[in-house]
Amino acid sequence: MRNDDPRLPSSPGFWRSPLRGTGFTSVLGLVLLVGITVLFVTGLVSYAAYNPDLSPVNDQTPDKGILGFYLFAWPTDPHWLYRFTQGLHVTLGITLIPILLAKLWSVVPRLFALPPARSLAHALERLSLLLLVGGGLFEFTTGVLNVQLAYVFPGSFYPLHFYGAWVFFAAFVAHAVLKVPAALRAVRRPGREQGDLVSPRPGPPTVSRRGALWFVGGASLLFFATTVGQSIGGVLRRTALLAPHGGADPGGGPNGFQINKTAAYAGIDTRETGAEAWRLVVTGRGGTVRLSRAQLLRMPLHSSALPIACVEGWSTADQWWRGVRLRDLAALVGHDGDPPDLFVESLQRHGAFRRAALRANQVADPRSLLALYVNGEALSPDHGYPARIIVPAAPGVLNTKWVARLTFGDL
């Protein structure tokens, strides 16, 4: 069969929708230009929040090499920083899905165009398009699966999503450099439809291009409305129908707020967390001390109003935590003045981040606690009884639960 056979997808006559054209594609492309740039930046920020250069236990992508050039020490102010950046990352990613799919639909004839390469420049453009489409589908798919807590990846989500983001964004930048000038011209001068996206024999229209754009925009708004509540919290959480942590808060009372890992899932043995058995081991340059929960309660206690924010985009409202300041525990083992970095170990047996490291600035913050109470009540087993870490602006997995040992000093 010939390439111009209308029965083949390589033929321009195969694609008959009258909606396709440079104007429709350009509007979608310019929206994605802004949205995907914000996604990429907030994704890099999320990775930096783990402080991966601090300790191997925090680094989920140890072979990042030059791709980690931008990493910086994660701050503790404002205390809602990670809640905002990761909530924006996840909510915006889901909101952009209808726009991404519409954009791919609008340019699908180019994916089948023959010959595959008319020149070296055309070959490079086609390669960037392949990486762009494949990378975009990969990044959005892995992101959605992670948000839905569907851990079906062939490896760890972190390196897959991290390296995939760099490949996708490199292709995205190359494509933008080639296409943005033409897209801006098409938007400024609507009605001059031409090029390979316009069907030579379009079918009868069922909706206008403007109507199609309104439809795509409406779908994005629907996705936004059914996701954003998991980051805002309160009564809006019940609108987060696309998020596992949407709906009403689990349970009731002071401990009735979201969790990812239950005590049962983490393999916590209640015989290890009872008053007679559990001891917190604190080590520093001044030696080692072992403290029961009763002894911790006799130390000066302080309160902090801080949220829990997770990489999946969900977060809680500020909860009222009460416990011993981390910097006071550092002073107890010889680290007066400026406290050092901290290595935290948990009793949990299953799941990631059984150990985590905190930077000195996080330890020094007066709001950083070894929490014993939340909202006026002792921690529940699922929230980390007998003691857990709570640090402002840190990803939820660094707020270690069921703490067994604290080691202050060089990691």
N, C-alpha and C positions, 0 to 999 in steps of 0.2 A: 504494500500500500504506500501511497505517496504521503509526504508530510502535510500536504494541504487537504488530505481526506478528512471531511468534517466529522467522521466517526472516530478519529484519533485525538487524544488530548494534546498532541503536539501541534495540531492544526488550530489556528486562530478561530476558525469557524465552529470549533467544538464548544467554546465558551461563549454563550449567547446572552448572558445577563446584561441588561442595559445599565446596571448600576456601576459596573466597573469603569474606571477612568482615572486619570491623573488627579483630578480634584478630590474625589472620594478617598483615594489612597493617601493623598498628601495630608488631608486633615487628620486621618488616623495616625499617620506616621509622625506628625508633629506632636500630637498628644503623647505618643509613646516615647518620643525623643526626651521630653521632660520627665515623664513618669519613670522610665527605665533608668535614667540617670540618677534620680532620687533613690530608686531601689538599690542600685549598685552602691551608692555612697552609704546608705543606711546599713546595707549588708556588711560592708567593710568595717563600719563603726561597731556593728554587733560583734564581729570577730575580735576587734580590739578590746571590747569590754571584758573579754575573758582573760585579759593579760597573758596571752600565750607565751610571751618571752620570759615570763617570770619563773615558770616551772614546767617541766614536761607533763605533769598531771593536768595542767590547764590547756595544754596545746593539743588540739584535736587534728591539726594539720602540720605535723613536724617537718615535712619536706617542702615547706612553702618557699624556702630560699628567698630570692629577690622579691617575690610577691608579698612578702611581709615588710617591705621597706617603710611603710607608712605607720607602723604600729607605734603606739604611745601609751604612757601610763594612764590608765583609766581613772577619771576623777570621781569624787563622791558628791559633787555639787553640780547642778541641783539634784536633790535626792530622787526625783522622778525621771532622771535623764534616760535610763535604759528603758523604763516603761514607755516613754514617749518615742524614742528612736525605733525600738523593735515593734511597738504597736503600729507605727507609721509604715514600717517595712512590710509587715504581714498584711495589714489592711489594704495598703496601696497595691500590693501584689495581686491580691484576690480581686480588687476593683478593676484592675487592668485586664483581666482575663477576657471579657467580651471584646474589648478593643483589640487585643492581640489576635484573637481568633478572626475577627472581622478583617483585620489587616492581612493576615495570611490568606484568607479567602479572596481578598481583592487582588492579590498578586499571584495566585496559584497558576495562571497560564504561563508565567515566566519560568516556573519550575519544570515545565514540560517542553519548553521551546527548543527547537533543533535548528542548526547544529548546536551542540553543547558549548562550543567555544569558537567564536569567529576570529579572535585575535588574542594575544597575550593579555591585554587589558580586559577584554571580555571574559576570558577564563578566570582572571583574578576576581572579577566582579561576581561571577557565578559561584566561585569557591566561597567568597564572603557571604553570599546569599545562603548557601548550603549550611555554613557554620551558624549563620544568624538564625535560620529557621530551626535547625536541629538543636542549637544551644538554647534558644528561647523556649522551645517545647520541653526540653530537659529541665531547665531551671524552674519553670513554672510548675511542672509536674512534681518534681522532687519537693519543692516548697509546699505545695498543697498537701502532699502526702504527709510531710512532717507536721504541718499544722493539724491535720486530722489524726495524728498519732498513729498513722499506719506505717509501721517500721518494716517495710518490705524491700529495703535497699540491698543491693548486692554487696555493700560494704557500709562503712560509717557514713551517715548523712553529711557530716561536717566537711570532710575532704571532697566528697562528690559535689556538693553544692558550691564549695569554695573554688575549686579548680574549674568547674563548669561555668561559674560566674565570670571568671577571667577570660575564658575562651569566648563565651557569648558576648561579653562587653567589647572585646577587641574587634570581633566581627561587626558588632553594632556601630562602633566608632568609624570603622572603615566604610560601612554602608552609609552612615550619616554624612560623612565627608563627600561621598559621591552624589547623594540624592537630596540633601537638604536644600541646596540652591534651587533645584528644579521644583521641589515641593513648595517652597516659598513663592515662586513665580506662579505656580498653579493656584495657590490660595488667593494671591493678590489679583489674579486675572481669571476668575471663574468663567466657565462656559466655553473655554477653548480646549475641548477634550480631543486629545490625539495620542498616538503612540500605540504600543503593542497590547495595552490593557483594554483598549476599546474594541469591542466585537465588530467585525466587518458586516455581520448580519444579526444584529441584536434581536432578541425576542421581545414580545409586547411587555411594556412595563406594568408591574403590579403595585409598585410603590416608588416614590421619588427618591432621589439621592438624599435630599434633606430628611425625608421620612426615615430612610434607613439609618442615617446618622443619629436621629432622635431615638430610634429603636436601640441602637448599640449603647448610646449614652444612658438610656433608661435601664438597660440590663446592668450596666456598670454601677449605677446608683442603687439598684436592688442588691447587688453583691456587697456594696459598701454598707448598706443599711443592715444587712444580715450578718455582718462580720464585726463592725467597729465596736459593738457593745462589749465584746470580750476585753477590750483594752480600756474602755471608759469605766465599766463596772456599774454598780448600783442597779437601778431598775432597767437600764438599757442593756444589761447583760442578757436579759430574757429575749432580746431581739436578735441575738447572735446565733441564728439558726444554723449557720454554716460552720460554727466553731464548736469543738467538743466541750469547751468550757463556757458555753453559753447556757442560758437557762438560769433557774434560781440557784442561789448559793447552796452547796451541799450541806445538809443537816441544818442545825440551828445553834444558837448560843454563841459565845465568844470565839469558839474554834470553828464556826461554820463558814469557812471561806475556802477557796479553791486549793487543790493539791494536785500534784502529778503522781508522786510515788507514795503509796500507802505503806504503813509499817509492815503489813503482811507481804506486800510485793518486795519490799527491801530485805525481807528475811530477818526482821528484828525479833529477837527472843526476849519476851517479857521478863525472863529470869535474869537477863543481863541489865535491864533498865530499872529494876526495883531498888528501893532505898538502901537495902543491905548490900547489894552486889555492885551497883554502879559507882564508879569513881572516875573523875576527870583527871587525866594525867597532863600536867603542864610542865614543859621543859624549856629552859633557857640557859643563858651563860652562867646564871647564879645557881643552877642545879635543877632538881625536879621536885614537884610537890604533887600530892594526890588529894583531891578534894571531893567530898561527898556533896550531894545536892544541899543538904542542911548547912554545910560549911559555906557553900556559895551564897546561900540566902542570908548568912550573917555578914557578908561583905556589903559595902555600899552599893545599893541598887539604883539604877537610872532607867529612864524611860525614853523611847524614841517612837515617833509616828512615821512608819515606813511601809511601802508597798512590797509585794512580791511580784516580780515581772519575769516572764519566761520567754525563751527563744521562740516558742510557738506563737507568740504575739499576745497571749492572755496575760492579764495582770489583775491584782486585787486593788481595792482602795487602800489608803493608808490604814494599817493596823497598829494598835497601841501595844508596843513590846516593852517588857521590863526585864532587866537582868543586870549582869556585871559587865562593865566596859572592858573591851578587849585590851585597851592600853593599861588598865588596872591589873589585869592578869599578867601582862608583860612585865609590869613593875614588880609583881610578886616573885618573879624568877630572875631578877637582876637587870631588867631593862628599864631603868628610870629615864626620864626625859623623852627623847624621841624613840618610840618603839620600832623594832625591825619588822621585816616580812614575817608572815605566819603560815605554817603548814598545818592543815586541819585534817584529822582522820575521823571517820565515822564508823559506827557499828554495823552499818548496812552491808549485806552480803551480795545483793543483786542490784544491777543497774549501774549506769555510768556515774562518775564523779563521787566515788566513795572517799576520795581524797581530793583536796583542793588547796590552792595557795592564794593568799591575799597579800597585796602590796602594803608597804609600810604606811602610805598615806591613808589606806583603808583602815588599818589597825589604829592609827592615831586619831581618826575622826571620833569625836565624843559620842556620836550616835551609833557607832558600831558596838554591838553587844553580843555576849553569850546570853541569849534570851532564855528565861525560865518561865515567863508568863506571857500571855497575849490577851489583850482586851480584858485584863483584870482576872484572868483565870489561868491555872497551870496549863502548859502546853498539852494538847492531846497526843496520843501515840502517833497519829498520822502527821501531826505538825512538828514532830521531833522530840517529844518527851524522852529523856529528862532535860535536855538542853540542846539548843541549836544556835547557829550563827545568823545574825541579821546585820547587813551592811548597806548603807545608802547607795543607790544607783547601780548596784551589782546585779548581774544575771541571777535568776533564781537558783541555778545549780551551784553557785558559789556560796549560797546561804545554807551551808551544810546542816543537815538534821542528824539527830542521834549522835552528837559529838562524843568521842571517846578520848581524843588526845589533841593537845595543842602544842606545837613546837615553834618557839620563837627563835629567829636567827637566820643565818645564811641558808638558802634553800638549795 
